[in-house]
Every structure is written in structure tokens, then in C-alpha cells.
Amino acid sequence: MAIPLLLLLIFFSDSLMKSESLGVGINYGQIANNLPSASRVVHLLGSVNITRVKLYDADPVVLSAFANSGVEFVIGLGNENLQSMTDPVQAQSWIQQHVQPYISQTRITCITVGNEVLMGNDTRLKSYLLPAMQTVAAALRSLGLTKDIYVTTAHSFNILSTSFPPSAGAFRPDLAEYMQGILAFHKQTNSPFLINVYPFFAYKDSNGQVPLDYVLFQPNSGMIDPSTNLHYDNMLYAQIDAVYSAMKALGHTDIPVKVSETGWPSKGDPDEVGATPENARLYNGNLLSRIEQRQGTPAKPQVPIDIFFFALFNENMKPGPVSERNYGLYYPDGSPVYNIGLQGILPRINYSASAKNVVMLFTPILPIFLLICLW
């Protein structure tokens, strides 16, 4: 049976290729039943020169598919694993099963222990977070892997009680007992603090009080922090600096902040104001441009922002509002959800009649939409 022709349209450009070492990455979520195979995703990301990928698990199929690809991975331990990861034996066993078989060919640089754990209502789960991070880090040390892999966790931006102005950033008082230990861990292990930041939510809930241009990196008058006199022309930078201020209030000034998730939905429910393809295009495209320029925030101008965009694909099985299923840069068939005006590469696949021999040719294309067919 003949196999249909596979065309992967890639719409990122030389701009993204310049950005590969500047902190740009992508979240590769898989809560869907219609995504392309991991082997095709290898070609997709390779064509646009994205070399940093964040997973929410340690999917062996993905890690194997990306062998010798040069892509750097952040892998995740789910919240359901936190209690077991406080046991040194189980933590070492997990690393031996999910990390060591792949690291000779697939570069794994980070393990996130849990995701947004402190935003839940389960106090027992919260109490497991730091011990699990410490135990996983200790297991990496015992296996001689600490030079290659660091341990952290990703937080919701809502762990802050105050974020405006940025200099007044503060963690929620009820989380202080957890934050002190977590920050001490980062200081001790020289690991970054990860935060999931979505200006979209602030805009959506502002009843028109937050200017759209301010959240989309469009020209605007911005705001001035009255305490520092620093000028902010976009909300994301203000939110990142609020995290730095919150850490400073607890005595830490040298822990780097990385954005583990940010993005903008291209579609939403009627009450999800601003969820449109045009706004998503502007948010992601303008942010990408700033990454290319190696911009830092006003409070940390010498530290280029480090960003993982959310997300690679629309995921049709995610629960919640419509927006949750529409953060992807790509549809599952590989076509772009919107055009951010960047040149890309079109891998052309030639198949023999027997479908046993496959030759892939990469040809530069102009930034236009073409039909993509995935078998």
C-alpha cells in the first residue's frame, strides 16, 4: 500500500536559528490523541533549529526518537511521584530507568520535580516537594550525574501575593515555610527558579484595565516602578522582576529565574477576552524578537531572558476552558496555527514505490502557508 507524501511546513526563520543559544525553548505536551509521531517531531524541531525541549514526563519514545539530534531536554517527574521520590532507593531507581538508558545519546540537562505543586490544596503533597527535590539531587550525585543534570521544580506565578509594582513582589505568606527551603536548595545546588508566567491571564481578568499593547510587547507608554524608577514596556518583564523581588525579600539575590512556560491562546471561550490568533501571533512573535536581541529585564538587564514557549502543539484532550486546548504553535497535522512572518524550511520526503527507502531533502521556503499532510 502506497504511503502518502509527507510535507512538513516549518514557518520559523533565520531569526529563530539565531535564537537557539539565547534561551528559547518549547514545551512539548502530549495530552492529545492526534499528535504526529516523535520521529516526525524530531524533523520539525530540527528544521527550525529549536534545540531545547521541555517534557512533562520522561517519555522513553520521545527520548529515544531524539537520540543524536542535539536537542537538550528538560524532563519531568509528575506530582503523583513526589512521595515515592522522597525514598532514596526509589529516586535512584527512577533515574536508572528513565535517565541513564538515554543520556549517552540524548542530552538531558534538567529534571523538574513536580509542576505547580504549591498551588494545590494538598498540604501533604506540598510537604513532599522539597524532600523529593533533595532526594533526586542526591541520587544524581551518587550516580555521578550532577555535572550534567540539575534539579528544580516549576511554579505557578500565583505563588506571589504581590506583583505590582515589580519591586514590591512578594511570595504568599502561607507559602513562606516552603519557599525558604526551596530557595536554599537552589542556592546550594546552583539551580534556577522556574516560573510559569502568562500575561494573558492578567489581561483577561483585568476588565480592560490592562492595555493590550502592554501585554503583547507592542509600542505603548508602559509603566514606571515608583520605587526603582525602572521603566517597563511589557507585563512579562514586570512579572519576572516581581519574582526576583520576592526572592530578594527572602534574602536571595543570585538565583536565576527561568520562564518554564509562557504563551498566548489562539482561541478561547466567549469570556476569555483576547484569545485570538492575531494576539497569539503578536505575543509569541514579539517575544521571540526580544529573545533574539538578548534582552534582559529592567532589573536584570545583563541577564538575557530564558524562555520556554507553551506550546508546540494544540492538545485536544486537555481539560478546562477552550483556551487550554489552543496554545500550540502548530496544529497536530504540522501546519502552523498562525504565521509569525518568519522564513522556514520545508522538508520534502521522497518515497520509493516499495516505501522501504526514504530520502529527506530540506529546501528553504518563503514565509507562506502550504498544506501539510502527515500520514
C-alpha positions in Angstrom: 0.0 0.0 0.0 1.5 3.3 -1.0 2.3 5.8 1.7 1.0 9.4 1.2 3.5 12.1 0.6 4.6 13.8 3.8 5.2 17.5 3.8 6.2 19.3 7.0 5.7 23.0 6.8 8.1 24.9 9.0 7.5 28.6 9.4 10.2 29.7 11.8 13.1 31.7 10.3 16.7 32.5 10.5 15.7 34.7 13.4 14.9 31.6 15.4 18.0 29.9 14.3 20.0 32.8 15.8 17.9 32.4 18.9 18.8 28.8 19.7 21.5 29.7 22.2 19.6 32.7 23.7 17.3 30.8 26.0 14.4 29.9 23.6 12.8 26.5 24.1 9.5 24.8 23.6 7.1 22.8 25.8 6.2 19.5 24.2 2.9 18.5 25.8 1.2 15.3 24.7 -2.3 15.4 26.1 -3.9 14.6 22.8 -4.8 11.6 20.7 -3.9 13.0 17.3 -0.3 14.2 17.5 2.4 13.3 15.0 5.0 10.6 16.0 8.0 11.7 17.9 10.2 10.8 14.9 8.4 13.5 12.9 8.7 16.0 15.7 12.4 15.5 15.5 12.4 16.7 11.9 10.0 19.6 12.7 12.2 21.0 15.5 15.4 20.3 13.7 14.2 22.3 10.7 13.5 25.4 12.9 16.7 24.8 15.0 14.9 24.6 18.3 17.4 22.8 20.5 15.7 22.9 23.9 12.6 20.9 24.7 10.7 20.6 27.9 8.6 17.5 28.6 6.2 16.9 31.5 7.4 13.3 31.9 10.3 11.2 30.8 8.6 9.6 27.7 11.0 6.9 26.5 9.6 7.0 23.0 10.4 10.7 22.7 13.9 10.4 24.4 14.8 7.6 22.0 13.5 9.4 18.9 15.6 12.4 19.7 18.8 10.4 20.1 21.8 12.1 18.5 19.6 15.1 17.5 21.5 17.6 19.6 18.3 18.6 21.3 18.6 19.4 25.1 15.8 18.0 27.3 14.1 19.1 30.5 12.2 16.0 31.7 9.6 15.9 34.4 8.6 13.9 37.4 4.8 14.2 37.9 3.2 15.3 41.1 2.0 11.8 41.6 5.6 10.7 42.0 6.6 13.1 44.8 6.0 10.9 47.8 7.9 8.0 46.2 10.8 10.3 45.3 11.4 11.1 48.9 12.8 7.5 49.2 16.4 7.4 48.1 16.1 3.9 46.7 13.1 4.7 44.6 14.7 8.0 43.4 17.8 6.3 42.3 15.8 3.5 40.6 13.8 6.1 38.7 16.9 7.8 37.4 18.4 4.4 36.4 15.3 3.5 34.5 14.3 6.9 33.0 17.6 8.8 32.6 20.6 6.6 32.4 19.5 4.5 29.4 19.2 7.6 27.2 21.9 10.1 28.3 24.6 8.6 26.1 22.7 9.7 23.0 20.0 12.2 24.2 21.1 15.2 26.2 19.1 15.5 29.4 20.1 18.6 31.4 17.3 19.1 34.0 14.7 17.2 36.0 11.6 19.1 37.2 10.2 17.5 40.3 6.5 18.3 40.2 4.6 21.1 38.4 2.8 23.9 40.2 2.7 21.8 43.4 2.3 24.8 45.8 -0.9 25.9 44.1 -2.8 22.8 45.2 -4.7 22.2 48.4 -2.9 19.1 49.3 -0.6 20.0 52.2 1.0 16.6 52.3 2.0 16.9 48.6 3.5 20.3 49.3 5.5 18.9 52.2 6.9 16.2 49.9 8.2 18.7 47.3 11.5 19.9 48.8 12.4 16.4 50.2 11.8 14.9 46.8 13.9 17.6 45.1 16.7 16.9 47.6 16.5 13.1 47.3 16.5 13.2 43.4 19.5 15.6 43.5 21.3 13.2 46.0 20.6 10.3 43.7 22.1 12.1 40.8 25.2 12.8 42.9 25.5 9.2 43.8 25.3 8.2 40.1 27.9 10.9 39.1 25.4 12.9 37.1 25.2 16.3 38.9 27.6 17.9 36.5 25.2 17.2 33.6 21.7 17.4 35.2 20.2 19.9 37.7 17.0 19.5 39.7 14.3 22.1 40.1 10.5 22.5 40.1 8.1 24.7 38.1 5.9 27.1 39.9 2.7 29.0 39.0 3.0 32.8 39.0 0.2 32.7 41.5 2.6 31.8 44.3 3.1 35.6 44.5 0.8 37.6 46.7 2.0 40.9 45.2 3.5 41.5 41.8 2.9 45.2 41.1 4.9 47.2 41.1 7.7 44.7 40.4 9.9 46.0 43.2 7.1 45.0 45.7 7.0 41.4 44.5 6.4 39.0 47.4 5.5 35.3 47.9 2.3 34.4 49.5 2.7 34.4 53.3 1.1 30.9 53.6 3.9 29.5 51.3 6.8 31.1 53.2 7.6 27.8 55.0 8.1 26.1 51.7 9.8 28.9 49.8 12.6 29.4 52.3 13.7 25.7 51.9 13.3 25.7 48.1 15.3 28.8 47.7 18.0 27.5 49.9 18.1 24.3 47.8 18.5 26.4 44.6 21.3 28.4 46.3 23.1 25.2 47.4 22.8 23.4 44.1 23.2 26.4 41.8 19.9 25.6 40.1 17.4 28.0 38.6 14.0 29.0 39.8 11.3 28.1 37.2 8.1 30.1 36.9 5.1 29.7 34.6 4.0 33.2 33.6 1.0 34.1 31.4 0.3 37.8 30.9 -2.8 36.6 29.1 -4.5 35.7 32.4 -3.9 39.1 33.8 -5.2 40.8 30.7 -8.3 38.5 30.6 -9.2 39.2 34.2 -8.5 43.0 34.2 -11.8 44.2 32.8 -10.0 46.4 30.4 -7.7 47.9 33.0 -4.5 46.4 31.5 -3.7 47.8 28.0 -3.5 45.1 25.3 -0.4 46.6 23.8 1.4 46.4 27.1 0.9 42.6 27.3 1.6 42.0 23.6 5.0 43.8 23.5 3.5 46.4 21.2 4.5 50.1 21.4 3.0 51.7 24.5 3.8 54.1 27.2 4.4 51.4 29.7 4.7 51.9 33.5 7.4 53.2 35.9 8.1 51.4 39.1 7.9 54.2 41.7 10.5 52.6 44.0 13.2 51.9 41.4 12.2 54.3 38.6 12.7 51.4 36.2 10.5 51.6 33.1 8.6 48.6 31.9 7.1 48.4 28.4 5.6 44.9 28.8 4.0 42.9 31.5 6.1 39.7 31.2 9.3 41.6 32.2 7.5 43.2 35.1 6.3 39.8 36.3 9.8 38.2 36.0 11.2 41.1 38.0 8.5 40.7 40.6 9.8 37.1 41.2 13.3 38.5 41.6 12.0 40.9 44.2 10.1 38.2 46.0 13.3 36.1 46.3 15.2 39.2 47.4 12.7 39.7 50.2 13.7 36.3 51.5 17.4 37.0 51.3 18.3 35.6 47.9 19.7 37.8 45.1 21.7 35.4 43.0 19.2 32.6 42.0 18.4 32.8 38.2 14.8 32.9 37.1 13.8 31.0 34.0 10.3 31.1 32.4 9.3 27.5 32.2 6.0 28.3 30.4 4.6 31.3 28.6 2.3 31.7 25.7 -1.0 33.0 24.4 -4.0 31.0 23.2 -5.3 31.4 19.7 -8.8 30.5 20.7 -10.9 30.6 23.8 -14.4 30.7 25.4 -16.6 33.8 24.9 -15.4 35.1 28.3 -11.7 34.6 27.5 -11.1 38.1 26.2 -8.1 38.4 23.9 -7.7 34.7 22.9 -7.3 35.2 19.2 -4.8 34.1 16.5 -3.7 37.7 15.9 -2.9 38.3 19.6 -1.1 34.9 19.9 1.0 35.8 16.8 1.9 39.2 18.3 2.7 37.9 21.7 4.9 35.0 20.6 6.5 36.8 17.6 7.4 39.9 19.6 8.8 37.9 22.5 10.8 35.8 20.1 12.3 39.0 18.6 13.3 40.2 22.1 15.0 36.8 22.8 16.9 37.3 19.6 18.1 40.7 20.9 19.3 39.0 24.1 17.2 41.4 26.2 17.2 41.3 29.9 14.5 42.7 32.2 14.9 46.2 33.6 16.1 44.9 36.9 18.4 42.3 35.3 19.5 44.0 32.0 22.7 41.9 31.7 20.8 38.6 32.1 19.1 37.5 28.8 15.6 36.2 29.4 15.4 32.4 29.3 12.1 31.2 27.9 10.2 28.0 27.1 7.2 28.8 24.9 4.0 27.0 25.6 3.3 25.0 23.5 4.4 23.1 20.5 1.0 21.6 19.5 -2.6 22.2 20.3 -3.6 19.4 22.6 -7.2 18.3 22.1 -7.6 16.3 25.3 -6.6 18.9 27.8 -9.4 19.6 30.3 -10.7 23.1 31.2 -11.7 26.1 29.0 -11.2 26.2 25.2 -8.0 28.1 25.6 -6.3 25.2 27.3 -6.5 23.3 24.0 -5.3 26.1 21.8 -1.9 27.3 23.0 0.0 25.4 20.3 2.2 27.0 17.6 1.2 24.0 15.4 -1.9 22.0 14.7 -1.3 18.3 15.1 -1.1 17.9 11.3 2.1 20.0 11.4 0.5 23.2 10.0 1.1 26.5 11.8 -1.8 27.8 13.8 -0.8 31.4 12.7 2.0 32.9 10.7 4.6 34.9 12.7 6.2 36.1 9.5 9.4 34.0 9.6 11.2 32.1 6.9 11.4 28.3 7.5 12.4 25.1 5.8 10.2 22.6 4.0 11.4 19.0 4.4 10.4 17.2 1.2 10.0 13.5 1.5 10.6 11.2 -1.4 9.5 7.6 -1.1 10.3 4.6 -3.2 7.3 2.6 -4.5 8.1 -0.1 -2.0 8.2 2.5 0.8 11.4 0.9 2.1 13.7 3.7 1.2 13.1 7.3 2.4 15.1 10.3 1.4 14.5 13.6 3.0 15.5 16.8 1.3 15.4 20.2 3.1 14.6 23.2 0.9 14.3 26.8 2.1 10.8 28.3 1.6 9.3 31.7 1.9 7.0 32.6 4.9 3.8 31.4 3.4 1.2 28.8 4.3 1.2 25.5 2.5 -0.9 22.4 3.1 0.8 19.9 5.3 -0.1 16.2 5.1 1.0 13.8 7.7 0.4 10.2 7.2 
